[in-house]
Amino acid sequence: MEKMAIESEKIFTHTLPAIESKMKEFHLYGYEAVTEEDIWTYCIRKKWRNKNVESMRMHEIVNGILSISPAEYMTFKQIEEQRESDWFSDLNRAELETLLAPPKSEKKN
């Protein structure tokens, strides 16, 4: 898990039963790879990205966690994977230049 502020870590620990409940729900739907940290990261990065979690009330935080749908979580996860992936990591510089070079114009006689 990313390093979080001490106060955020306390909130994470305090809301762990709700997070675990949501994780178990995801597991029932077949999303076995989802962890408590994944759910917390989703909440921090997406659900509460414009809010100060430390100033939120506990019932708002728990409600936010329990209201996550698998569809919205998986959409977030797919977008994050696309942002973080390096699509051209297998190509060397010459292959990349060939791929990105402008097309050669054909001369008409």
C-alpha positions in Angstrom: 0.0 0.0 0.0 1.2 3.5 -0.7 2.4 5.5 2.2 -0.4 7.4 3.7 -0.7 10.1 6.3 -0.9 8.9 9.9 -4.5 10.2 10.2 -5.5 8.4 7.0 -3.9 5.2 8.3 -6.0 5.5 11.5 -9.1 6.0 9.4 -8.2 3.0 7.3 -7.7 0.9 10.4 -11.0 2.1 12.0 -13.0 1.4 8.8 -11.4 -2.0 8.2 -14.6 -4.0 9.0 -16.5 -2.1 6.3 -13.6 -2.5 3.8 -13.4 -6.3 4.6 -17.1 -6.6 4.1 -16.9 -4.9 0.7 -14.0 -7.1 -0.2 -15.9 -10.3 0.7 -18.8 -9.0 -1.4 -16.5 -8.6 -4.4 -15.1 -12.1 -3.8 -18.7 -13.5 -4.0 -19.0 -11.8 -7.4 -15.9 -13.6 -8.6 -13.4 -10.7 -8.1 -11.0 -12.8 -6.0 -8.0 -10.5 -6.5 -9.5 -7.5 -4.8 -7.8 -6.6 -1.5 -8.6 -4.3 1.3 -5.8 -2.0 0.1 -7.3 -2.0 -3.4 -10.7 -0.8 -2.1 -9.1 1.9 0.1 -7.0 3.1 -2.8 -10.1 3.3 -5.0 -11.8 5.4 -2.4 -8.9 7.8 -1.9 -8.0 8.2 -5.6 -11.5 8.1 -7.2 -14.4 8.4 -4.8 -12.9 11.0 -2.5 -10.3 12.6 -4.8 -11.6 16.1 -4.2 -12.3 15.7 -0.5 -10.2 15.8 2.6 -10.7 12.4 4.2 -9.5 13.5 7.6 -12.3 16.0 7.8 -15.1 13.6 6.7 -17.4 12.1 9.2 -17.1 8.4 9.9 -20.6 7.5 8.6 -19.8 9.3 5.3 -16.6 7.2 4.9 -18.3 3.9 5.8 -21.2 4.7 3.5 -18.8 5.5 0.7 -17.0 2.2 1.1 -20.2 0.1 1.3 -21.8 1.9 -1.7 -19.0 0.9 -4.2 -20.3 -1.2 -7.0 -18.2 -3.8 -8.7 -18.8 -2.1 -12.1 -17.5 1.3 -11.0 -14.5 -0.3 -9.2 -13.6 -2.4 -12.3 -13.9 0.6 -14.6 -11.5 2.5 -12.4 -9.1 -0.4 -12.3 -9.1 -0.8 -16.1 -8.4 2.9 -16.6 -5.6 2.8 -14.0 -4.0 -0.2 -15.7 -4.1 1.6 -19.1 -2.5 4.7 -17.6 0.2 2.8 -15.9 1.1 0.4 -18.8 3.9 1.0 -21.1 2.6 -0.3 -24.4 5.9 0.0 -26.2 8.2 -1.4 -23.6 9.0 -4.5 -25.8 10.2 -2.4 -28.7 13.7 -1.1 -29.1 14.3 2.4 -30.3 14.6 1.5 -34.0 11.4 -0.4 -34.0 9.6 2.4 -32.2 10.9 5.0 -34.7 9.8 2.8 -37.6 6.3 2.4 -36.1 5.9 6.2 -35.5 7.5 7.4 -38.7 5.3 9.3 -41.0 4.2 7.3 -44.1 6.3 7.7 -47.2 4.5 9.3 -50.1 4.4 7.4 -53.3 5.6 9.2 -56.5 3.2 9.1 -59.5 4.6 8.8 -63.0 
